[in-house]
Amino acid sequence: MNHRHAASFAFAVAALVAGATHADDAAQPKVEKCWGVAKAGQNDCAAGPGTTCAGTAKADYQKNAWKNVPTGTCTSIQTPKGHGSLTKEA
């Protein structure tokens, strides 16, 4: 009987730890860099030569400027210059 109680307790603790891990994952938004979807001045960081960081893209949908988007949505974003890309284009 003691072993059953200990096993049940261990299982309950493991379930709580696993649940806490999933709660942390849910609290963290999942994002990825999506190239070519930012409008001028709205990129999230450096956009190639002559730029330093966020907000420095010179043109809409600049291929070397990226924006964070929810994971799995980048390539479905349609712009006048094509779809978003998960890789930097020159």
C-alpha positions in Angstrom: 0.0 0.0 0.0 2.8 2.4 0.8 4.4 1.8 -2.6 1.1 2.6 -4.3 0.7 5.8 -2.4 4.3 6.8 -3.3 3.8 6.0 -7.0 0.5 8.0 -7.0 2.3 10.9 -5.4 5.2 10.8 -7.9 2.7 10.6 -10.8 0.8 13.6 -9.5 4.0 15.6 -9.1 5.1 14.7 -12.6 1.7 15.8 -14.0 2.0 19.1 -12.2 5.5 19.8 -13.6 4.4 18.9 -17.1 1.4 21.2 -16.8 3.5 24.0 -15.6 5.8 23.6 -18.5 2.9 23.8 -21.0 1.6 26.9 -19.2 4.9 28.6 -19.7 4.9 27.6 -23.4 1.5 29.1 -23.8 2.5 32.3 -22.1 5.4 32.8 -24.5 4.2 34.0 -28.0 5.7 32.0 -30.8 7.1 34.2 -33.5 9.4 33.9 -36.4 11.3 36.4 -38.7 9.3 37.1 -41.8 11.2 38.8 -44.6 9.6 41.2 -47.1 6.4 41.9 -45.3 7.2 45.1 -43.4 6.0 48.5 -44.5 8.5 51.4 -44.7 9.7 52.3 -41.2 7.9 49.4 -39.6 10.5 46.6 -39.7 11.6 45.0 -36.5 15.4 45.3 -36.9 18.2 46.0 -39.3 17.2 46.1 -43.0 20.5 45.8 -44.8 23.1 48.4 -45.7 22.4 51.9 -44.5 20.0 50.9 -41.8 20.6 50.3 -38.1 17.6 48.8 -36.4 13.8 48.8 -36.0 11.9 51.3 -38.1 14.6 51.9 -40.7 13.3 50.1 -43.8 13.2 52.7 -46.6 10.5 51.0 -48.8 7.4 48.9 -48.3 8.0 45.2 -48.5 11.7 45.6 -48.7 13.2 42.0 -49.2 16.0 42.5 -46.7 13.8 43.9 -43.9 12.0 41.5 -41.5 9.1 41.7 -39.1 8.2 39.2 -36.3 5.0 37.3 -37.1 3.2 34.4 -35.4 4.9 31.1 -36.2 3.5 29.4 -39.2 1.9 32.5 -40.8 4.9 34.1 -42.7 4.6 32.3 -46.1 0.8 32.9 -46.2 1.2 36.7 -45.9 0.5 38.1 -49.3 2.0 41.5 -50.3 1.9 43.4 -53.6 5.5 42.0 -54.1 4.6 38.4 -53.3 4.5 36.2 -50.2 6.5 36.6 -47.0 9.7 34.6 -46.8 11.4 32.8 -44.0 14.8 33.5 -45.6 16.5 36.8 -46.3 16.5 37.8 -50.0 19.1 40.2 -51.4 
